[in-house]
């Protein structure tokens, strides 16, 4: 007689949920980054200069970062089935309206509104994965949905470039908004929390709960009232500050690629607009491979008995180190080498992008959403500061100082994770 495979009895509904988060992240980043594709045409049609463009890129980060803590609180208290489609529909409408404006001020306001409506998205993603996945599968789950931002852009950048070439930058925004509205309806129809999912088997639910998935805990915590001491817990622990500052530094590299990168290729390196979309996709593919490698390797090491300090930190420290390679692009004029240096840097950024795992493992159980919001708030400040800093650094047309700046931020992030985060263990606040 052949032995049955116990893993086949567990069920795979959690992977269906993960696929839904993946698609949502792709759409999330589509609406964040389509402005970078449209930037060159916007500047020409609306008479916007480099410094003004920096503020437009930054406007998303103003509201996105400021509202991360409230967004995390909302993620803890509002059902994800309701919250996600509502905010997705709102940011998609704002994206669509961008295709109808004619002024710097209107673009600034709409970019800020998109940041406001997207603010609860990543705390919600992390909370859903914490509910649906046991701890020893969580890094790979986080890596999978995080990879959506990179694979989505790698595949979509050439497509978005062609859409803009055919329909103009206004058509690009309108098409992006329609896609988000359709997916908001799909999410509402199909998403449920594990304890409410009518097609999840008891064995899979047990597998999630026994592995540390916060199924029962989440049901209880929905009745807890917010207390100001919860907010204090988000700021008084050193290891949390190490995570927060590290995420800010990680965000600096990400934000460069999400905002100024296409402009760098077209205006500073002189690439054809259509060709730039295909070149720009290469670093995104590298980042996609990096984040998947980090997540699955990290979980593999945990299952093999390695400590969290090794299994969880190693990809992040290695990734930050590789991100410093972006400076190498300053020392060559060969397009292939430029893309190689940028791809190494973004591959490293992908490796380090599983940093959300620390929120899942370190934050107090009651405050997963709140700590996730704080983590993304401070990380999101990079979306406020970095585009403006780069706008001033490149106003004379030279991007070299900007790449030095990004490399320096990666080095600082490396220092944060080595010296500040400390032992990876859940914080249990004193009553």
Secondary structure, DSSP 8 states (H G I E B T S, - for coil): -----THHHH--HHHHHHHHHHHHHHHHHHHHHHHHHHHHHHHHHHT--HHHHHHHHHHHHHHHHHTHHHHHHHHHHS-HHHHHHHHHHHHHHHHHHHTT--SHHHHHHHHHHHHHHHTTHHHHHHHHHHHHS-HHHHHHHHHHHHHHHHHHHHHHHHHHHHHHHHHHHHHHHHHHHHHHHHHHHHHHHH---GGG-TT--HHHHHHHHHTT--HHHHHHHTT----HHHHHHTTS-HHHHHHHHHHHHHHHHHHHHHTTHHHIIIIIS---HHHHHHHHHHHHHHHHHHHHHHHHHHHHHHHTT--HHHHTHHHHHHHHHHHGGGGGGGG---HHHHHHHHHHHHHHHHHHGGGHHHHHHHS-GGGHHHHHHHHHHHHHHHHHHHHHHHHHHTTTS--HHHHHHHHHHHHHHHHHHHHTS-S--------
